[in-house]
Structure formats: C-alpha cells, structure tokens
Amino acid sequence: MSRRARVVTVEALTPRAKVPYRATDGSAAFDLASSVRSALRAGVVTKVPTGLRLRAPPGTFLEVRPRSGLASRGVLMLNAPGTIDRDYSGEVFVPLTYLFRGRYWIKPGDRIAQVRVVPDEPTRFRRGKVIAMRSRSGGFGSTGR
C-alpha cells in the first residue's frame, strides 16, 4: 500500500541554497546545507544561514536536528532539536559552535543539520492529579549510567 508523500514548500532565498535531501534511502531526516562560508570559533554561537524558507504541510511542524558527523569533529548544534513552527516564514538558520581552539570553516553546500517532518497531534492540557505509573520519580540520571 503506497502512501502519498507529504510536501514541504521550499523557497530558495539565494542561488546557493540547496533543497533538503535524504543522503540515503534509509535516512530518517533530510540534510540541510549552509548557503554561505562561515567561520566557527570556540565558545561563539554562529547562526549559519541555509538560504531557505520552509513551510511544513498542514498538521505537521519541522524539527531541525544535529548531524553526528559534525559532532565527531567538535561542531555542535545548540538548541537541538530546533523547532520550525508551521507559521514561521523567515529564513532557517542553524546555531552552531565549535569545541576546539582555532576555527572550523563551513563552506556553502556543507551539510550542517537535518530536518524532519513531525506530526502535530491535536492536544490540550487539563489540570488534574498525576498518578505515578511506577515507583520512579527521580529524573536526571536516576536510572543510572
């Protein structure tokens, strides 16, 4: 049984902007690329532009996630995962920082993050008593290493 693909609307704001794509058929997310050359420095947050505006399909939102290949080189995405609300219409930026001394150069076309479509289920909150499901209520490492 085939399902119809969801369609994310993509607007390129610069000629160097690349439409997000899956690196392999088994990839869970679509790679986002930088549209400019940027220098990442230790401890400095750099908002790297993608040159794209993205609009999620109705009933969804977009989630921006880090790429493990960059993390293995000391490049971290802050505020991960990032959320692109359905009503956001600005350019997508990825906040990156570098862990080591010196600089890490991002070139136009370098894959800097991943984006995925996430269902946005109708939800509401109500006041009430929360009954513990089991005896654990610790959090922050309470189950060990």
Phi, psi and omega in degrees: 000123180265143177254149176287135180289141171288149181242122174263126178281130183237126175244121177277125180266344179222159179296336181276352182294137180247135175296133179303145182214157175274131180291325178221165178298332181268002181294137180278341184221171182255134182287138174253134182248155174286147176257356182220169173274132180222146175255120175267135179237154181304127174074003180250128178276126179241121177276105184271122182283146175261345183074017184234148162248137181234140176234118179290152176293159178307142179080012180220171167219171181252144180238128178258128184235157178288162174257130183295329179298324177287319180300324180292346177254010176090011179257122182245143173266127179271161180059041183260136355283149176268150181248132171252103180297152181300331181267006176280132183234013179271179177293146177273124175245151177242118180279114183240154171217164182244141185271338188255170177291156180091208183229153172238123184266130173257129179255156175304134181093346176295136178284120188245348181194180176231150178233141176223154179270130183238129176298140179249091184290138173303127186218149171218159178249146175222149177286147178174178178271133178266116180271128180298135179280331177205182189286350183278130174218012185294291185082171179045063176089010185292345179265003178100192184270000000 
